[in-house]
Amino acid sequence: MKRITKLSTCLLALTMLPLSFIGCNTTPSTPPTTETPSTALSIGEDYVITCPSDEKTVSLISRTIKYAFRDEIGITIPVKEDFVPDPSQIPEKEILVGETTRPESEAAYKALGADEWSVSVAGSKIVIAGTTNIALSSAVDYFVSTYVKGKAEVQIASDAFYKSSTPMLNISWKDGELQTVKTTGGYPRLYALKDGTLLLGCDGMSVYRSTDGGKTWSEPVHTSQKYAGTANAAFIQTEDGTIYMGFRSTRHSSNGSFHASIEVSYSTDNGYTWKHHSTVYSNVEESGVYKGVWEPHFGMMNGKLTCFYANDSTNVTTYQNIEYKQWDPEAKEWTNRTIVCNGEDHQSRDGMPVWQQLSTGEYVCVIEAFNKDDNNCFATKLTYSTDGVKWSEPVTVMRAKKSGTVCAAPYIVELPNGQLVISCQTNELDGTPDEVFCMSTVVSDGTPVSQLTEDNFSEHDYPFYDQTPNASSMWNGMYVWNNCLYACSITPSGVRINRLELGKE
């Protein structure tokens, strides 16, 4: 099923009697005091997590519950399919996820309306139900965040019940607020710090700060004076408050060789000053050919600071790979080089990775890659992983609307309700040999990441709808923060930003 959403940030612990909750800013009402309080079920290793047979995505979500029990409580609860040859073999104690064959699941689904989900108890069974992919994931998120995370043991009231709705969001950029940040740097990236400060990074490693949600911006801080050819800013702030910024650096030496590297700077004063931290990867092409490593993107994977990048070094591939390395704080170096997409395997120049961990626990990465159905024009493809190690074959999720044009330089974000938004730079509106680009986005329909195709996304929309395409490149980025979706892109007049408040259906 679809990703677990972040509703848990605005929920109180589940009470003993039926509740009703609509919207993330509403607190469930306090139930009346009863003379006979309900008893509590203790969930332990005598339970089984049960999901529908032949339902791959529900099985994946069920494993999210399993891993939560393992990581938070230290117990192992098996995940099993609902089919049993003999009804007498049905376990007494089950956590039912999705539309299983059990009558308890059937009863829960009959009580749900469109886009609704519920977590309830029926006898010794916990019943988790949702009428859509997003709704079921919301129910799983509620169960995990309320009963499992941070707990020494898991108990749930024997008559507990919770019900809510998770509507789909329709995104229209014409509802957003446009602004321009005056800068000559391209490839903009946004990031929110823990204190609410927004950072905007651009080519040349110019960092702008905003403390009012992006309405106004500071003068830039230049962070990488010692490096040439800097571009592709990437930010992440770790739990201790340290901010890391990755970027690529390129130069030709006096002997004609070409040097490319992924560098990392860091700040411990909220982005006011920066120092060099480390080098993720470096490459030298003695022939001077313009190849190496590009486009870093940060995230946390399995608890480790992880940097994705594209690698077309001639000693690595004849196409281009998507790879990552992870920071080893004890060795103080980047290790565990892992290939996510092998360009030679796909006969494709797989490049410009943007990735993140979804709220389901899965990892997802979008890339620009050859579209062999259109003379190898770039299309946006998606690959996903349940563990960060083994990745799926890339699937096309966004392609240009006009043959012979491109859908390149992608970005991906997850909305609070679990839908995905993917963007790209495209010349589909112009299609001339001058390759005049604009930024385009699509929104998913809630289909699980393991089943996504381009049919599961909306029509193309354009964040900067108020202008005709007028740039030779439109490196773009997005960010979700404080219930807003931000789009940003470079134009001849500076970095354009469109801030769209979420919650509109």
N, C-alpha and C positions, 0 to 999 in steps of 0.2 A: 504494500500500500504506500501511499504518499508519505512524505516526510513528517516527522513529529514537529508540530508548531510550538511557538514560544508562549502559549497562553499561560503557562505556569507562572510567569513573572507577575501576573496580576490576580492569582487565585489564592484563596485561603484554604486551609486544610479541610478536607471533606468532613461534613458533620454526619450525625447519626440518622437523620430523617431525610425524606425526599427534598431536593432543592431544585431551583430553576435559575439559570444564568444565561443571559444574553449580552454579549459585548464584553470587552476586556476592561472596561472602567466601572463595571458593576460588581459590587460585593454580594455574594449570596446572603439571603436573609437568615437571621439567627432562628433556628427551629425552636418551637415551644418546648419547655421542660416536660419530660414525661416521668411518671412515677416508676416505670419499669424500663430502665435503660437496656438497649440491645446489647447482646454479647458481641465479642470480637472474634474474628477468624484470624488465626496465626498462620501465615504463609511461610512454608519452609520447603525442605527438599522432598517432602511427601507429596508435593504438588507437581502437576504437569502443565506446561504451556501448550495449548491445543489450537491448531490453525487448520483451515480448510485444505483438503487434499488438492494437489495440482494447482495451487495458488501461490506462485513463486513470491510475489511481492508481500503478501500477508505473512508468509513464512519469514521473510526478511525482517519485517517489523516485529514479529514475535521474537526473533533473536535479539532485537534491541532490548526487549524486556529481560531476556535471559542474561545479556551482558550487564544490564543494570543491577540485577541481583548479584551477579558475580563480583562486580567492581565495588558495589556499595555495601553489600551485606556479607559477601564472602561465601555464598552458597551457590550450588549449581542446580538449576531446575531444567530438565530436558524439554526440548521442543519436539512435539510429535504431531503427525497429521491426524485428522478426526476420524478417518476410516478405521474401523475395527471389524473383523469378520463375525464376531459374536458380541451382541449388545451387552452381555454379562461382563465383557472385558473392558467396558468403558470405565475409566478411572473415576473414583468418587470425587477427588479433589483436583479441579482443573481451573486454569486461567484461560478462558475461551476468548480468542481474538478473531474477529471477523465473522462471516456467515458460515459458521460450522454447522454440522448436521445435528447438533444437540438441540433439544427443544428449548433450552434456556436461551440460546442464541436466537432461535426463531421468534420467541416471545419478545426479546429485546428489539429486534428489527421491526416487528409489527407496531411497536410503540413509537417509532421514530418517523419524523417528517423529513422533508427535503433538507439536505445539508446538515442534518442533526447527528449528534453522537451521544453516547451514554456510557457510563461505567456503573455497574450495579452488582449486587450480590444475589444469587439464587441458591439457597441452601449452602452447600460448601463450595460452590463455584463462583468465581469472579467472571463477569460477563462484560467484555469490551466490544462495543459495536459502533459502527459509523456508516452512513449511507453513501458517502463518497470517499475517495482516497484521502482527501484532506481531512474529512471529518473523522475517519477511523484513526488517522495519525494524531489528531488532536486528542482523542480519547486515550490513546497510548501515552502521549506526552503527559496528560493529566495524571494518569495512574502512576507513571514512573516518578514524576516530580513530587507528587503528594505522598505517596506511600513508600517509595524505595530510596530516592536520593537523600543521602545524609542520615539515614536511619540505621540503628543498630539491629532492628528487627522490623518485620513488616506485619502490621495488623490492620484489619479493615472491619468496620462494623457489619454485623450480620444482616442489617437491613439498610445498609448504605446505598444511596442512589445519587447519581449526578447526571444531568442532561444539559446540553448546550447546542448551539448552532455555529457552524463555521462557513459563512457564505463565501462564494468565489468573488474575486475582485476583477473588475474590468478597468483596465488602465487606459486613460486618455490623456496624452501629454498636453492637450489644450487646456486642461484644468490646472496646469502647473504654473509656477512663477519663474520667469526668465530673468537672467542677469548676465552681465559680461564682466569678467575679471581681466583687467588690462595686463597682458603679459605676452612676451614673444615666444615663450616656451610651449612646446606641444606635448602630446601624450599625457594628458592630465589624469591624475589619480586622487581620489578623495578617501579620507580615513578619519574616524572619530576616536578621540582619545577618551580615557576613562572619566576625565573631568568635564567632558562635553565639548572640548575644543575640536574644531574641524581642521584638518590639515589638507592642503591642496599642493600636490607635487607636480612639477613640470620638467621638461627637458632642461638640461643645464643644472639640474638639481636645485631649482628654486623652490623653496617651501613657503607657502602662504598660510596664515592662521586666521581662523574666524571663531569668535566667541558668542556669536548671535545666530547660530544655525545657518551660516552662509550668506547672510544679508550684506555684511561688510567684511573686508579682508585686509590684513596687515600688509605692510611692505614685505618683500620677499627676503628670506634668509638664504644665502648661497652656501651650500653645504659641502661642495666637493671641488674646491679650487685646484686641488692637486691632480685632478684627473681630467683627461681629455675625452671628447666625444661622449659626454654623459647623457643618458636618456633612460626612459622606462622606470620611473620612480615606483617603488613598492613599499608599503608601510605595514608594520604590525607592532602592537604594544603588548608586552608580556605581563604576567601577573605582578612582577616586582616594579612595574611602571616604566621599565626601559623601553624606548621606542627604537625600532630597527628600521632602516631604510635601505632597500636594495636598489641597485641601478647597474646598467651596463656601461662599460668604458671602452672606447676604441681609439686606436691611433696607428699611424704608420711611423716606423722608426727611420733613422737616417739611411739604413741599408736597404730600405724598401719593404721590409717584412711588416706584416699586419698583426697587431696585438689586439685581442679582445678578452674581456674578463667581466665577471659578475662580482661587483664590490658591495660591501655592506658598511654603512655608517651607523652610529648609534647616538642617542641623546638621553641624558638622565635628568634634564631640566625642562621637560615638556616641549621639546622641540625648538628651544631658543638657540642652543649651540649643539654642534655635532662633532664627533670624532670618528676616525676610521676604526672599524671593528675587525673585518676579516675579508678574505677573498673566497668566494664560493667555488669558482672555476675560472681557469685562464687558459688561453690558447694562443699560439703563435703560428702564423702561416708564413713560412720563409719566402714563398713565392710572391707574397703581397696580395694574394686573392682575398677579397672582402668576405671572409667567413670566420665563424667563431661561435660565441654564445650571446644570447639576446633575451630580452623581455622577462626579467625575474618576477616572480609573484609569490608572496609569503602566505603562510598559514601554519596551523598547528596540526600535526598528524601523529596520532598515537602518543600524545604528550610531548612531542619534539618539534622544535622550530624547524620548519621545512621550507625550502626554496625551490620552486619549479622554474625552469628556464628552457629555452629552445637552443639546440646545439646542431650547427651544420659544419663543424670542424671537419676538414678533409680526412683526418685520421680516424674519424668516427663514423661517417656516413657519406654516401653520395647524394642523399636527399637532406632530411633534417629530422632530428629526434626531439621528442618532449621528454625531459628528464627531471629528476629532483635529487637534491642532497639534503641531509639533515645535520643540524649543528650538534656536535658532541661537546658539552661544556667541560668535561674532564680532560679530554684530549685537546680542547680548544681548536677544533678544526671541523670542516664540513666533510661528512663521511656518508656511507651507505648510498652511493650513486645508483639510482634506479631508473630504468627506461620505462616510461609510461606508454609512449607511442613510438614505434620504430618506423621511421620513414621508408626504409628499404622494404620492410614487410608490406607496407601499404602502397609502395611506389608513389609516394606523396611527400611533398615538402610540408610536413606537419609542424606548424609553428604557432607562436604568440599565445602561449597557454595562460588561461585564467582559471583558477580552481578554488574550491572551498569545501569544507565539511558541512553537509546538510544537517538539519536538525534530526533526521532519522539516524544519523551516525555514518551514513554513506559519504563517500568522497566523489565529487563530480568535477570534471575539467572540460572546458570548451577550447577548441583550437581552430585555426584556419587550415584547411586541407584541400587537396586537389579534388575537384568534382569531375570525374572521368566522363560523366554524361554530357559535359559542357566544355569540351576541349581543355580540361584541366584548369578552368577558372576556379578561383577559390570559393569554397562554401564553408559554412560553420558546422563543425561536427562536435559530438559530445561523447565522452567516455566516462565510465563510472567504476567505482571499486567499493567493495564492502570492507576491505582491510587496508587499503592504500598500497598494497603490494601487487596484487593481480588486477589488471584493468581490462575492461571489456573492449571489444572491437569498436572503433569510432563509428557513430551513426549520424547521418546528416540530420540536423534539426533546423537549419535555416539556410536558404539559398536565395540568390538574387532573383527578382521577378522577371528580369529581362535576360534572355540568352546572350552570352558573351560579356556579361558584367559580373562583378564579384561581390561576395559577401565575406569580408575579411576582418581582421583585427577584432575578434569577438570579446565579449565580457559576459559574465553570468552572475546573478544575485538571486537569493531566495527571499521571498516576501514573508512577513510574519505568519501568514496562514499556510505557508508551504508551497505556494505557486512559484514557478521560476520565471525570471525575465532574462532574455538573452538579447544582446545588442551586437551590432557590427558596423563597420564602415562599408558603404556600398555606393556604386555609381548607377544603380538600377533606375533612378529617376531621370538620368541624363543619357548615359550610355554612349557618349561620344568618344572619339579617340583621345580627347583631352583628359578623360577619366576624372570628371568633376564629382566629388564625393559628398555624401551626407551620412548622418547617423540614423540607423533604423533599429527598431526593437520589436520583439514578439513576446507574448505571455503564454505560459502553459495552461492547460485546462485541468491540472491536478493529477494527471496520469503519473504513476510511479516512475522514477528515473530509469528503472530497469526496462521499461516498456515504451519509452519516449521515441517518437518519430516526429518528423516535421508536421504531420497531420494533427498533432496534439498541441499546436501553437496557433495563436491568433494571427490575423492579418498584420502586415507590417505597419508600424506607426512611427512617427518621426518627432523626436523630442524638440527639435528646433524647426517647427512647422512654419514659423513666421518669416523664413528666408528661403530663397532658392539655393540649391547647392552651389557653393562658391569656393571650394577648397580642393587642392590637389591631393590632400589626405585628410582624413577625419578621425584620427586616433581618438578613441572614445573610452569612457569609463562609466561605471554606475556605483551607487552605494545605497544601502538601506540603513537608516538610522532615525531613531525618535519618531517612528511611524511615518516616515517620509521616504520616498524613492527619489534619489538624485541621479540625473544624467549630466555628464560633462563631456565636452569635445572641444578641439582646437578649431578656430576659424581665423581668417585674416585679421579680425578685429580683436582677437584675444580668446580666452577660454570662456565658452558659453556654459552656463549651468541652468538646468531646469529642475526645480524643486517641486515635487508632486506629493501632496498629502494623501496618504492611503486611507482606506476605509470607505471609499465611495463605491457603491455597487453599480 
